[in-house]
């Protein structure tokens, strides 16, 4: 697997890590308060976890409740206001997701942001049509994010295309992350996906006044370098 070029210009924003543990609990980016909290990562092997998270092998949202406590304390004011740079990873198309319940739990833990990660957008073709027909596709994902935005949470939207990115901006996203898709074992497919991510960043830039990052899944190498150079910052697994 190729390594990222060392000659790339430095991104203006620090890396945003995706962590299985709460920030500051031993991950390699301890100096940064910001991060995406994804406790379900601990239950999956690193290989293919982007796709496995969408299958009924792990309860993504249930893992978050288990990690934070499935009920918010009543009558006890938060010691600090929620922090928008502390972001909860959520499967937004989960039909059992209750926005107000999750919002209360996040507020009790001073977490002020959510992200649609894992995102249903990585599913394409006939399978994507099936999710859409069941109202469990991209439209529902955007609608749920809009509800979180209406509850006062900062929304970090993962988007696999410019159209999806614009949709998320219209639904209240305050930051965007371009997702190149799960890495293929074939370098040619990775190169095509990486070129698509760069094109998506270029297409979104004129419409995006918020941070525009690039997600760099494990398995990609130097083929993502052109997209890395176009992004304001990177999102990586911790």
Backbone bond lengths (Angstrom), bond angles and torsions (degrees), N, CA, C in turn:
res aa  C-N    CA-C-N  psi(-1)  N-CA   C-N-CA  omega(-1)  CA-C   N-CA-C  phi
1 X - - - 1.466 - - 1.516 108.99 -
2 X 1.338 118.22 134.56 1.440 122.01 -179.04 1.508 112.44 -70.06
3 X 1.326 115.48 156.89 1.450 122.04 178.00 1.521 109.73 -102.43
4 X 1.366 118.39 147.62 1.448 120.22 176.68 1.521 110.82 -60.00
5 X 1.312 116.50 144.14 1.454 121.29 178.41 1.513 110.87 -63.32
6 X 1.348 116.77 141.80 1.458 121.53 178.32 1.525 112.04 -88.31
7 X 1.328 117.11 -0.63 1.457 120.04 -177.35 1.523 112.66 -100.28
8 X 1.328 117.35 4.59 1.460 120.40 -179.71 1.518 110.79 -68.15
9 X 1.348 118.33 145.08 1.460 119.58 174.44 1.522 110.08 -64.14
10 X 1.328 115.75 148.56 1.455 120.79 -179.00 1.522 109.73 -69.70
11 X 1.329 116.67 131.77 1.461 120.48 176.58 1.523 109.22 -67.47
12 X 1.330 117.99 142.69 1.472 120.37 -176.84 1.517 114.04 -67.27
13 X 1.329 118.86 -21.85 1.455 121.92 -179.78 1.528 109.84 -108.67
14 X 1.340 117.99 147.13 1.462 119.76 176.62 1.519 111.00 -68.14
15 X 1.321 115.84 159.11 1.460 120.12 176.18 1.524 110.20 -57.75
16 X 1.337 115.57 142.38 1.455 121.83 175.42 1.530 106.80 -105.37
17 X 1.339 118.48 107.98 1.462 120.06 -176.30 1.519 112.18 -82.41
18 X 1.317 115.29 148.24 1.464 122.73 170.22 1.526 105.99 -102.38
19 X 1.327 116.05 118.00 1.459 121.34 -168.79 1.521 111.78 -119.69
20 X 1.326 116.79 141.80 1.457 121.82 174.70 1.520 111.64 -81.69
21 X 1.336 116.53 -18.55 1.457 121.83 178.03 1.517 109.42 -114.04
22 X 1.330 116.01 160.46 1.451 120.42 179.64 1.517 109.34 -63.79
23 X 1.314 117.02 147.65 1.455 122.46 -173.70 1.529 110.40 -56.67
24 X 1.342 114.34 137.98 1.441 119.46 179.66 1.516 113.38 87.18
25 X 1.361 118.23 2.75 1.457 120.85 -179.42 1.522 111.03 -105.77
26 X 1.320 116.08 51.30 1.452 119.78 170.02 1.512 116.57 96.61
27 X 1.358 120.18 3.18 1.457 117.73 177.58 1.522 109.48 -79.83
28 X 1.313 115.83 168.69 1.448 119.25 -168.52 1.520 113.50 -78.58
29 X 1.306 118.17 0.94 1.463 121.26 179.29 1.532 109.71 -117.07
30 X 1.322 117.62 44.50 1.449 120.91 -173.60 1.526 112.53 -60.98
31 X 1.342 117.89 -24.30 1.459 119.58 -177.80 1.520 112.50 -75.68
32 X 1.349 117.62 -11.78 1.455 120.97 -178.93 1.523 109.57 -106.76
33 X 1.316 116.67 126.75 1.465 120.07 179.02 1.529 110.54 -73.93
34 X 1.330 116.70 -29.64 1.454 119.96 -174.70 1.522 110.83 -75.08
35 X 1.320 115.19 145.38 1.451 120.17 176.02 1.511 110.45 178.44
36 X 1.331 115.87 163.84 1.457 122.73 175.71 1.526 107.38 -104.17
37 X 1.328 116.29 118.73 1.459 122.39 -176.49 1.517 109.02 -87.91
38 X 1.336 116.63 113.73 1.471 122.48 -176.83 1.523 109.04 -130.66
39 X 1.332 118.35 77.57 1.474 120.51 -175.68 1.522 114.23 -62.60
40 X 1.332 118.00 -22.10 1.460 121.49 179.23 1.529 112.78 -65.25
41 X 1.336 117.37 -17.68 1.460 119.78 179.25 1.524 111.95 -59.50
42 X 1.329 115.91 -31.54 1.466 119.86 -177.93 1.521 112.17 -65.96
43 X 1.326 117.53 -18.25 1.462 121.23 -176.97 1.525 113.02 -95.48
44 X 1.329 118.10 -0.63 1.460 121.30 -175.06 1.520 111.41 -123.73
45 X 1.326 117.70 145.79 1.465 119.86 172.16 1.527 109.30 -69.02
46 X 1.323 115.46 149.96 1.466 119.35 -176.56 1.525 111.80 -60.33
47 X 1.313 117.07 -38.22 1.461 120.30 -178.98 1.525 110.46 -68.23
48 X 1.322 116.74 125.64 1.462 124.52 175.86 1.525 113.50 67.15
49 X 1.323 118.62 19.51 1.462 118.85 -176.77 1.530 112.73 -66.12
50 X 1.328 117.26 -25.37 1.463 118.94 179.11 1.526 111.57 -63.39
51 X 1.330 116.47 -35.30 1.459 120.38 177.99 1.526 111.73 -86.97
52 X 1.326 117.11 -39.60 1.463 120.04 -179.00 1.521 111.89 -59.95
53 X 1.328 116.98 -31.26 1.467 120.37 -178.90 1.519 111.80 -64.61
54 X 1.334 117.72 -20.78 1.457 121.43 179.71 1.524 112.80 -91.24
55 X 1.320 116.76 -5.62 1.456 121.41 -179.87 1.527 109.98 -98.70
56 X 1.337 116.72 159.39 1.472 119.41 -177.05 1.526 113.22 -76.55
57 X 1.338 115.38 49.99 1.465 120.63 175.90 1.517 111.19 -107.61
58 X 1.312 117.24 -13.57 1.454 121.65 178.48 1.525 108.16 -150.48
59 X 1.323 116.44 142.34 1.461 122.19 177.44 1.520 107.65 -93.39
60 X 1.327 115.82 94.65 1.463 121.30 -175.18 1.528 111.42 -57.20
61 X 1.322 116.80 -52.80 1.460 120.09 -177.33 1.526 111.92 -72.14
62 X 1.334 116.50 -33.99 1.452 119.56 176.08 1.522 112.05 -62.93
63 X 1.338 116.49 -36.52 1.463 120.17 177.91 1.520 111.06 -63.83
64 X 1.333 116.33 -35.01 1.464 119.51 177.70 1.522 110.87 -67.29
65 X 1.336 116.52 -44.95 1.460 120.17 176.95 1.526 111.07 -59.62
66 X 1.332 116.78 -43.37 1.458 120.36 -179.74 1.527 111.22 -61.89
67 X 1.329 115.95 -38.40 1.463 120.28 -176.92 1.526 112.59 -74.05
68 X 1.342 116.05 -33.70 1.458 120.01 -174.88 1.521 112.88 -100.24
69 X 1.337 116.82 -17.52 1.463 120.44 -171.50 1.506 108.00 101.98
70 X 1.325 117.30 125.01 1.469 120.20 -170.60 1.518 114.06 -80.04
71 X 1.338 117.06 -2.43 1.459 119.16 174.80 1.512 109.17 -134.13
72 X 1.314 115.70 145.61 1.461 120.38 177.58 1.518 109.28 -87.73
73 X 1.339 119.12 138.92 1.455 120.39 177.31 1.518 110.95 -63.39
74 X 1.315 116.48 142.64 1.458 120.86 -179.02 1.520 109.74 -103.04
75 X 1.326 114.99 144.76 1.455 120.05 176.09 1.513 114.49 75.53
76 X 1.334 117.79 4.99 1.458 120.85 -179.89 1.514 109.06 -116.47
77 X 1.331 118.69 111.47 1.456 120.22 -179.76 1.524 111.18 -67.48
78 X 1.305 115.50 146.80 1.465 119.95 177.52 1.522 109.34 -64.39
79 X 1.317 115.66 142.08 1.449 119.63 -179.81 1.523 111.44 -71.50
80 X 1.316 117.03 -27.59 1.452 122.12 179.75 1.524 108.38 -135.83
81 X 1.340 117.18 155.19 1.465 118.16 173.70 1.520 109.53 -69.20
82 X 1.339 117.59 152.88 1.457 119.77 177.93 1.527 111.37 -56.60
83 X 1.318 116.12 145.32 1.458 121.93 -179.94 1.518 109.36 -104.86
84 X 1.336 115.86 121.01 1.463 120.37 -176.03 1.520 112.03 -67.07
85 X 1.366 117.90 -21.87 1.458 118.57 -179.04 1.524 112.17 -85.29
86 X 1.337 117.14 0.51 1.461 121.65 170.56 1.518 106.68 -100.00
87 X 1.324 117.02 114.58 1.460 122.71 -166.54 1.525 110.34 -119.87
88 X 1.313 116.38 131.98 1.460 121.67 178.10 1.522 110.09 -95.10
89 X 1.309 116.40 133.15 1.459 123.16 176.59 1.523 109.64 -82.34
90 X 1.333 117.06 126.64 1.460 121.27 -176.63 1.524 111.67 -136.75
91 X 1.323 115.51 142.41 1.468 121.17 169.44 1.525 106.55 -88.75
92 X 1.310 116.08 99.39 1.464 120.53 -169.08 1.519 113.58 -74.00
93 X 1.317 118.38 -16.56 1.463 119.88 -179.88 1.528 112.03 -91.14
94 X 1.311 118.04 3.57 1.465 121.66 176.47 1.529 108.60 -58.98
95 X 1.352 118.89 118.38 1.472 119.93 -176.76 1.524 113.19 -67.05
96 X 1.330 117.73 -14.37 1.464 120.93 -179.66 1.533 112.34 -98.91
97 X 1.321 116.66 4.33 1.455 120.44 -179.43 1.529 110.18 -68.83
98 X 1.325 116.83 130.67 1.463 122.65 177.58 1.529 107.85 -116.05
99 X 1.327 115.40 107.57 1.458 121.31 -171.63 1.529 111.64 -58.60
100 X 1.312 117.80 -45.24 1.464 119.29 -176.73 1.520 111.91 -66.78
101 X 1.343 117.23 -37.34 1.458 119.74 178.17 1.521 110.78 -63.11
102 X 1.333 116.67 -46.24 1.456 120.28 -179.40 1.526 110.48 -66.56
103 X 1.339 116.75 -40.04 1.464 119.95 178.74 1.521 110.94 -59.15
104 X 1.341 117.35 -40.92 1.472 120.81 179.76 1.530 110.74 -65.02
105 X 1.338 116.88 -42.90 1.468 120.40 179.90 1.523 110.50 -65.07
106 X 1.325 116.77 -42.75 1.463 120.03 179.68 1.524 110.88 -63.66
107 X 1.333 116.80 -42.69 1.452 119.97 178.98 1.512 112.02 -61.46
108 X 1.332 117.22 -39.47 1.460 121.14 179.42 1.521 111.81 -65.74
109 X 1.329 116.72 -22.20 1.464 121.21 -179.98 1.529 112.41 -105.45
110 X 1.331 116.52 15.21 1.465 122.48 178.64 1.529 113.22 56.97
111 X 1.337 116.41 34.57 1.466 121.70 175.45 1.518 107.80 -103.22
112 X 1.308 116.93 119.77 1.457 120.74 -173.05 1.512 115.24 -109.55
113 X 1.343 117.73 9.67 1.455 119.77 -178.00 1.515 112.21 -138.54
114 X 1.331 116.54 155.81 1.459 122.87 175.27 1.523 108.90 -133.28
115 X 1.336 115.47 156.14 1.459 121.87 176.10 1.516 109.46 -137.50
116 X 1.317 117.00 142.75 1.463 122.29 176.25 1.526 109.00 -82.81
117 X 1.329 113.41 70.40 1.457 120.22 -179.06 1.512 109.00 -135.55
118 X 1.323 118.60 119.88 1.468 128.07 5.21 1.528 111.57 -71.06
119 X 1.323 115.72 155.40 1.455 119.95 -178.60 1.525 111.26 -109.45
120 X 1.320 115.05 139.05 1.456 121.50 178.45 1.528 111.16 -66.35
121 X 1.318 117.11 -13.25 1.456 121.11 -177.62 1.528 113.48 -64.53
122 X 1.331 117.75 -19.81 1.466 118.83 -179.83 1.527 111.34 -74.92
123 X 1.336 117.10 -11.35 1.467 121.01 175.07 1.522 108.21 -87.15
124 X 1.316 117.20 128.29 1.465 119.47 -179.12 1.522 110.34 -131.22
125 X 1.309 115.03 -174.93 1.457 120.99 176.48 1.524 113.50 67.83
126 X 1.326 115.51 -146.09 1.459 121.56 -177.02 1.523 111.10 -62.75
127 X 1.323 117.37 -37.82 1.462 120.69 -179.99 1.525 110.74 -60.99
128 X 1.332 116.88 -40.58 1.468 120.43 179.11 1.524 110.83 -63.16
129 X 1.336 117.07 -39.20 1.466 120.33 177.87 1.523 110.86 -62.77
130 X 1.334 115.43 -36.66 1.455 119.03 178.44 1.523 111.71 -65.52
131 X 1.335 117.52 -43.51 1.460 120.54 177.28 1.530 110.77 -63.43
132 X 1.326 116.16 -41.28 1.469 119.74 179.77 1.528 111.15 -62.82
133 X 1.325 116.54 -41.83 1.464 119.70 -177.82 1.524 111.32 -66.79
134 X 1.339 116.41 -25.23 1.466 120.60 177.69 1.527 111.76 -92.32
135 X 1.327 116.52 8.77 1.467 122.96 -176.94 1.528 111.32 57.18
136 X 1.327 115.73 40.40 1.464 121.93 176.74 1.526 110.38 -124.76
137 X 1.335 115.31 25.52 1.456 119.98 -176.62 1.513 113.19 -106.17
138 X 1.326 114.53 -152.02 1.462 121.85 -173.96 1.524 111.75 -61.65
139 X 1.327 116.72 -37.09 1.467 118.90 -179.60 1.524 111.33 -61.21
140 X 1.335 116.52 -45.91 1.466 119.31 179.37 1.535 110.37 -64.57
141 X 1.326 116.55 -40.99 1.458 119.89 179.21 1.533 110.65 -56.07
142 X 1.317 116.73 -46.73 1.460 120.92 179.79 1.526 111.33 -65.06
143 X 1.311 117.22 -40.90 1.470 120.68 -179.84 1.528 111.78 -63.30
144 X 1.333 116.91 -40.83 1.463 120.09 178.76 1.520 110.40 -66.06
145 X 1.312 117.26 -41.48 1.468 120.12 177.25 1.524 110.71 -61.63
146 X 1.330 116.74 -38.16 1.466 119.95 177.77 1.519 111.03 -62.52
147 X 1.322 117.38 -37.33 1.465 120.79 178.49 1.531 110.37 -66.33
148 X 1.323 117.01 -39.65 1.466 119.10 175.99 1.532 110.86 -63.87
149 X 1.318 116.76 -40.75 1.462 120.13 178.07 1.524 110.16 -61.84
150 X 1.325 116.86 -40.44 1.468 120.49 178.48 1.526 111.87 -65.69
151 X 1.338 117.18 -24.62 1.463 121.58 177.39 1.530 111.46 -82.52
152 X 1.326 116.97 -0.49 1.458 120.97 176.98 1.513 115.33 94.91
153 X 1.333 117.30 7.85 1.457 120.38 178.82 1.528 110.64 -87.81
154 X 1.327 115.94 145.65 1.456 120.76 174.93 1.520 108.68 -78.29
155 X 1.312 117.23 131.60 1.462 122.13 -175.06 1.523 110.11 -107.52
156 X 1.329 115.85 121.67 1.457 122.24 170.74 1.519 107.30 -101.39
157 X 1.313 116.14 111.96 1.456 120.64 -173.84 1.517 112.50 -98.70
158 X 1.333 116.74 124.09 1.460 121.82 172.94 1.525 107.93 -87.58
159 X 1.328 116.68 130.89 1.461 121.34 -176.78 1.521 110.21 -135.05
160 X 1.323 116.18 134.81 1.458 120.82 179.63 1.522 112.83 -95.23
161 X 1.324 116.95 -5.56 1.462 120.80 -179.45 1.517 109.21 -151.59
162 X 1.328 115.94 164.83 1.458 119.64 178.01 1.524 111.14 -64.37
163 X 1.341 117.10 -39.32 1.470 119.78 178.81 1.520 110.80 -60.75
164 X 1.330 116.80 -44.11 1.461 119.42 179.04 1.528 111.39 -66.79
165 X 1.322 116.67 -36.54 1.450 119.84 177.26 1.517 112.27 -63.06
166 X 1.316 116.94 -43.99 1.460 120.93 177.87 1.523 110.94 -64.33
167 X 1.323 116.72 -37.90 1.462 121.09 177.14 1.533 110.14 -60.38
168 X 1.338 116.37 -44.64 1.464 120.04 -179.08 1.521 111.66 -68.16
169 X 1.321 117.33 -36.50 1.468 119.75 174.95 1.527 110.04 -61.35
170 X 1.321 116.85 -42.77 1.465 120.95 178.58 1.523 111.77 -64.53
171 X 1.334 117.05 -22.58 1.466 121.43 -178.52 1.527 112.50 -101.98
172 X 1.321 116.92 19.11 1.457 119.74 169.36 1.509 117.34 100.03
173 X 1.328 118.94 8.37 1.462 119.62 177.87 1.521 110.33 -63.70
174 X 1.324 116.13 134.67 1.462 121.52 178.33 1.522 111.65 -104.75
175 X 1.307 117.58 -1.77 1.463 124.16 173.55 1.515 107.39 -156.39
176 X 1.322 116.71 147.89 1.465 121.57 179.46 1.520 110.07 -122.22
177 X 1.328 114.87 145.96 1.461 122.38 174.32 1.524 107.45 -127.61
178 X 1.313 117.62 119.37 1.460 121.33 177.21 1.524 108.50 -80.46
179 X 1.315 115.66 124.63 1.476 123.61 -177.62 1.525 107.91 -104.33
180 X 1.334 119.15 117.93 1.464 120.21 -179.21 1.518 114.04 -76.51
181 X 1.329 116.96 -6.83 1.461 121.20 -175.65 1.518 110.27 96.70
182 X 1.321 117.43 161.37 1.465 120.74 178.58 1.526 110.50 -58.88
183 X 1.331 117.52 143.33 1.471 119.42 -178.47 1.526 111.90 -71.33
184 X 1.294 115.43 136.20 1.459 121.66 175.33 1.528 109.49 -86.13
185 X 1.325 116.46 155.55 1.463 120.43 174.35 1.533 111.53 -74.59
186 X 1.333 116.42 -13.93 1.469 122.41 179.61 1.527 108.47 -95.38
187 X 1.328 116.89 120.03 1.464 120.44 -176.34 1.530 111.83 -61.32
188 X 1.331 116.91 -28.17 1.465 119.19 -179.65 1.527 110.65 -67.84
189 X 1.326 115.99 -40.31 1.459 118.94 176.65 1.526 111.44 -67.19
190 X 1.350 116.89 -37.39 1.463 119.77 176.20 1.521 110.76 -63.18
191 X 1.324 116.64 -38.96 1.465 120.25 -179.96 1.531 110.89 -64.90
192 X 1.332 116.36 -40.84 1.467 120.05 177.97 1.523 110.40 -64.11
193 X 1.335 117.13 -44.30 1.461 120.90 179.66 1.523 111.12 -64.23
194 X 1.319 116.27 -39.88 1.468 120.23 -179.96 1.526 111.00 -65.92
195 X 1.323 116.39 -39.83 1.461 119.71 177.16 1.527 110.26 -64.85
196 X 1.334 116.53 -37.82 1.459 119.63 176.35 1.513 112.20 -63.23
197 X 1.346 117.28 -38.85 1.460 120.66 178.13 1.522 111.09 -64.00
198 X 1.326 116.88 -41.31 1.463 119.91 177.24 1.524 110.80 -63.23
199 X 1.322 117.02 -43.37 1.464 120.38 178.08 1.534 111.07 -62.11
200 X 1.335 116.47 -38.01 1.464 120.49 179.12 1.527 110.90 -65.22
201 X 1.332 116.77 -42.72 1.472 120.21 177.17 1.531 110.94 -60.71
202 X 1.314 116.49 -43.54 1.467 120.10 178.96 1.523 111.41 -63.80
203 X 1.325 116.84 -40.29 1.463 120.46 -178.47 1.521 111.76 -69.72
204 X 1.333 117.29 -35.09 1.460 120.37 -177.52 1.522 112.93 -80.10
205 X 1.316 117.53 -26.96 1.467 120.71 -172.78 1.525 113.50 -51.90
206 X 1.349 120.29 -46.37 1.473 118.71 -178.35 1.525 113.79 -65.75
207 X 1.322 117.76 -19.27 1.463 121.81 -175.86 1.526 112.60 -103.09
208 X 1.323 117.03 -2.70 1.462 120.92 -167.99 1.524 110.59 -115.88
209 X 1.328 115.86 111.19 1.458 121.15 175.34 1.531 111.69 -97.65
210 X 1.323 116.36 2.80 1.459 121.69 -179.48 1.531 108.67 -107.14
211 X 1.335 117.63 170.57 1.471 119.52 177.33 1.524 112.21 -55.49
212 X 1.314 116.05 137.49 1.459 123.05 -177.80 1.530 107.21 -125.62
213 X 1.314 115.35 102.13 1.460 121.02 -174.94 1.532 110.95 -105.64
214 X 1.326 114.21 171.60 1.464 121.92 176.20 1.520 108.33 -122.94
215 X 1.334 116.42 129.89 1.459 121.52 173.34 1.525 108.34 -83.89
216 X 1.324 115.91 130.33 1.462 121.84 -178.77 1.527 109.46 -116.76
217 X 1.324 118.37 84.89 1.470 120.27 179.72 1.521 111.29 -62.80
218 X 1.335 115.92 150.04 1.454 119.54 172.07 1.526 108.24 -58.17
219 X 1.307 116.34 139.65 1.457 120.37 -179.74 1.511 112.71 112.99
220 X 1.338 116.92 -23.26 1.458 120.36 172.62 1.524 108.93 -88.72
221 X 1.321 115.87 150.08 1.450 121.49 176.60 1.506 111.57 -126.79
222 X 1.330 115.72 -130.50 1.457 121.32 -174.53 1.523 112.69 -65.45
223 X 1.336 117.89 -17.52 1.468 118.69 179.85 1.536 111.92 -62.08
224 X 1.333 117.91 -22.10 1.467 121.05 178.59 1.530 113.22 -86.47
225 X 1.332 118.11 -2.90 1.466 120.22 -174.66 1.532 113.64 -56.64
226 X 1.346 120.09 -44.53 1.473 118.65 178.63 1.526 112.40 -60.34
227 X 1.326 117.84 -38.86 1.464 120.62 177.82 1.527 110.61 -69.87
228 X 1.339 117.56 -38.90 1.461 120.45 177.34 1.522 110.89 -56.58
229 X 1.326 115.96 -41.66 1.457 120.27 -177.45 1.527 112.65 -68.36
230 X 1.333 117.65 -22.15 1.466 121.94 -178.50 1.523 112.88 -88.65
231 X 1.319 117.48 -16.29 1.462 121.57 -173.37 1.524 111.55 -87.12
232 X 1.341 115.51 154.73 1.455 120.45 174.90 1.516 111.66 -75.20
233 X 1.320 116.79 -21.94 1.457 122.38 -178.97 1.512 108.98 -173.91
234 X 1.319 116.17 172.57 1.454 122.23 -176.78 1.515 111.04 -116.08
235 X 1.340 115.10 152.65 1.456 122.75 171.09 1.513 106.62 -117.14
236 X 1.341 116.59 126.83 1.457 120.73 -174.25 1.524 109.77 -137.49
237 X 1.336 116.25 158.18 1.452 120.06 172.35 1.522 108.69 -73.98
238 X 1.327 117.16 133.91 1.460 120.71 178.01 1.513 110.01 -77.71
